[in-house]
Amino acid sequence: MQLAATIDGSHAIEGDLSSQEGCSDAVQKAMLALGGIDVLINLAGLMSFCTYEDEDIECVQRIMQVNLITPMLLSRAVLPQILEQNKGQIANIGSMFGSIGFAYFSTYSASKFGLRGFSQALRRELADTDIEVTYLSPRAVKTPINTGPIVQMGVAANMNMDEPELVAGLMHKAIEAGKKEAYFSYPEAIFARVNGISPGIVDNATRTQNRIARTFACPEN
């Protein structure tokens, strides 16, 4: 609400995105406020950093809900309108973790892998329409989603992190260009492609980084 108040012509809509009814209600409110929807950007996300044996089951369900199920429900809710007008775009904000499964981020990685698969499948389903489906994959971004231990681990493991303003600008350009997929920053984008072809190479290349990460994900061990 505070951010919307600083942007001319913007509308902030509150809603419960944990259920199909809540997502549908939020979309209906947005349509009424805006006069329709041309672009849906699924950006909300949660993260967890720990060993999987210590992962809280409720946290697993919450992350999968917010990162994967909610974007699917919101996309489903806007489809009737954009199909009727045969014009629109769904942009799903993923992560390099959706192409490379990172140790100690098992649930988060799973949610982003799922979002990437959903984006590809929906894009192919809508190939004969003028509706675009875009999947955007940034690397780590300097936002509060990265807690103290994650930041400390990133420093120790020489992990690259981008400023949010830079990433937002790249996303904006990719959405405007109607790109099918966009992977931001190197060498991570190349690393993701290698992982898709030969994950064993990445298994070996990340062993040292994984050992460093464990000291922060499970400090008592």
C-alpha positions in Angstrom: 0.0 0.0 0.0 2.8 2.4 0.9 4.6 1.8 -2.4 1.4 2.3 -4.4 0.9 5.6 -2.8 4.1 6.9 -4.3 3.3 5.9 -7.9 0.8 7.9 -9.9 -2.1 5.9 -11.3 -1.3 2.8 -9.3 -3.7 0.6 -7.3 -2.8 -1.6 -4.4 -5.2 -4.6 -3.9 -5.1 -6.7 -0.8 -5.9 -10.4 -1.0 -5.4 -13.9 0.3 -3.3 -15.7 -2.3 -3.2 -19.0 -0.4 -6.3 -20.4 -2.1 -8.0 -20.5 -5.5 -10.9 -18.4 -4.2 -8.5 -15.7 -2.9 -6.5 -15.6 -6.1 -9.7 -15.3 -8.2 -11.0 -12.6 -5.9 -7.8 -10.6 -6.2 -7.8 -10.8 -10.0 -11.5 -9.7 -10.1 -10.7 -6.7 -7.9 -7.7 -5.8 -10.2 -9.9 -6.0 -13.3 -12.4 -3.7 -11.7 -9.8 -1.2 -10.6 -7.8 -1.3 -13.8 -10.5 -1.9 -16.4 -8.9 -5.2 -17.3 -5.5 -7.0 -17.2 -2.9 -7.0 -20.0 0.1 -8.3 -18.1 0.4 -10.5 -15.0 3.8 -10.5 -13.3 4.2 -13.3 -10.7 6.9 -12.0 -8.4 6.1 -12.9 -4.8 8.4 -15.5 -3.2 9.6 -17.2 -0.1 13.0 -18.8 0.7 14.4 -21.3 3.2 18.1 -22.0 3.8 18.8 -25.1 5.9 19.5 -28.9 5.6 16.5 -30.7 4.2 16.3 -33.0 7.2 15.8 -29.9 9.4 13.3 -28.3 7.0 9.9 -27.6 8.7 7.1 -29.3 6.8 4.8 -26.3 7.1 7.6 -24.2 5.6 7.8 -26.6 2.7 4.1 -26.3 2.0 4.2 -22.5 2.4 7.1 -22.1 0.0 5.5 -24.4 -2.6 2.2 -22.5 -2.2 3.6 -19.0 -2.6 6.3 -19.7 -5.2 4.5 -22.2 -7.4 0.8 -22.8 -6.7 -0.1 -19.2 -6.3 1.4 -18.2 -9.7 -0.5 -21.1 -11.3 -3.8 -20.0 -9.7 -3.3 -16.4 -10.6 -2.5 -17.3 -14.2 -5.6 -19.5 -14.3 -7.7 -16.7 -13.0 -6.5 -14.2 -15.7 -6.6 -16.6 -18.6 -10.3 -16.3 -19.5 -10.0 -12.5 -20.0 -6.8 -12.6 -22.0 -7.9 -15.5 -24.1 -11.1 -13.7 -24.9 -9.2 -10.6 -26.0 -6.4 -12.8 -27.5 -3.8 -10.5 -26.1 -1.8 -10.4 -23.0 1.3 -11.6 -21.2 2.1 -13.8 -18.1 5.6 -13.2 -16.7 6.8 -15.6 -14.1 9.8 -14.5 -12.1 12.0 -17.6 -11.5 15.6 -17.9 -10.4 18.9 -19.6 -11.4 17.7 -22.0 -8.6 15.1 -23.1 -11.1 17.8 -24.4 -13.5 20.4 -25.5 -10.9 19.4 -27.3 -7.8 21.4 -25.7 -4.9 22.3 -27.6 -1.8 20.5 -26.4 1.4 17.9 -24.6 -0.8 16.0 -27.8 -1.7 12.5 -26.5 -1.3 13.1 -23.2 -2.9 14.9 -24.9 -5.9 12.0 -27.3 -6.3 9.5 -24.5 -6.4 11.4 -22.6 -9.0 12.1 -25.7 -11.1 8.3 -26.2 -11.0 7.6 -22.6 -12.1 10.0 -22.9 -15.0 8.3 -26.1 -16.1 4.8 -24.6 -15.8 6.0 -21.5 -17.8 7.3 -23.7 -20.6 4.2 -25.9 -20.8 1.7 -23.0 -20.7 3.7 -21.1 -23.4 3.5 -24.2 -25.7 -0.2 -24.6 -24.9 -0.8 -21.0 -26.0 1.5 -21.0 -29.0 -1.4 -20.5 -31.5 -2.6 -17.4 -29.7 -1.2 -13.9 -29.3 -0.6 -14.5 -25.5 3.0 -14.5 -24.4 4.4 -16.4 -21.4 7.8 -15.2 -20.2 10.0 -16.9 -17.6 12.7 -14.7 -16.1 15.7 -16.1 -14.2 17.9 -13.7 -12.2 20.7 -14.8 -10.0 20.8 -13.8 -6.3 19.5 -10.3 -5.6 20.2 -8.0 -2.7 16.8 -8.1 -1.1 15.5 -9.0 2.5 14.6 -12.5 1.2 18.3 -13.2 1.7 18.7 -13.5 5.4 22.0 -12.9 7.4 23.2 -16.5 7.1 22.6 -16.5 3.3 24.5 -13.2 2.9 27.4 -14.5 5.0 27.5 -17.8 3.1 27.5 -15.8 -0.2 30.5 -13.8 0.9 32.4 -16.9 2.0 31.5 -18.8 -1.2 32.1 -15.8 -3.5 28.5 -15.8 -4.7 27.5 -13.0 -7.0 24.5 -10.8 -5.9 22.9 -8.0 -8.0 21.3 -4.8 -7.0 17.5 -4.9 -7.2 17.3 -1.8 -9.4 19.5 -3.5 -12.0 17.4 -6.7 -12.0 14.1 -4.8 -12.2 15.4 -2.9 -15.2 16.5 -6.1 -17.0 13.1 -7.7 -16.2 11.2 -4.7 -17.5 13.1 -4.8 -20.8 12.6 -8.6 -21.2 8.9 -8.3 -20.5 8.5 -5.4 -23.0 10.4 -7.4 -25.6 8.1 -10.4 -25.1 11.0 -12.8 -24.5 10.1 -16.4 -23.9 12.9 -16.9 -21.4 15.6 -14.6 -20.1 18.5 -15.6 -17.9 20.3 -12.6 -16.3 24.0 -12.4 -15.5 27.1 -14.5 -16.4 28.7 -16.9 -15.7 25.5 -18.2 -13.9 23.5 -18.3 -17.1 26.1 -20.5 -18.8 26.4 -22.7 -15.7 22.6 -23.3 -15.9 22.9 -24.5 -19.4 25.8 -26.8 -18.5 23.6 -28.2 -15.7 20.8 -29.0 -18.2 23.2 -31.0 -20.4 25.5 -32.6 -17.9 24.5 -32.2 -14.2 27.4 -34.4 -13.1 29.8 -31.6 -14.1 28.0 -29.2 -11.8 27.8 -31.9 -9.0 31.6 -31.9 -9.0 32.1 -28.2 -9.5 29.9 -27.3 -6.5 31.3 -29.7 -3.9 33.6 -27.1 -2.3 30.9 -24.4 -2.3 28.4 -26.9 -0.8 30.8 -27.6 2.1 31.1 -23.9 2.7 27.3 -23.5 2.6 26.8 -26.3 5.1 28.7 -24.4 7.8 26.1 -21.6 7.5 23.0 -23.8 6.9 23.8 -26.1 9.8 26.2 -24.2 12.0 26.0 -26.7 15.0 27.5 -29.4 12.8 
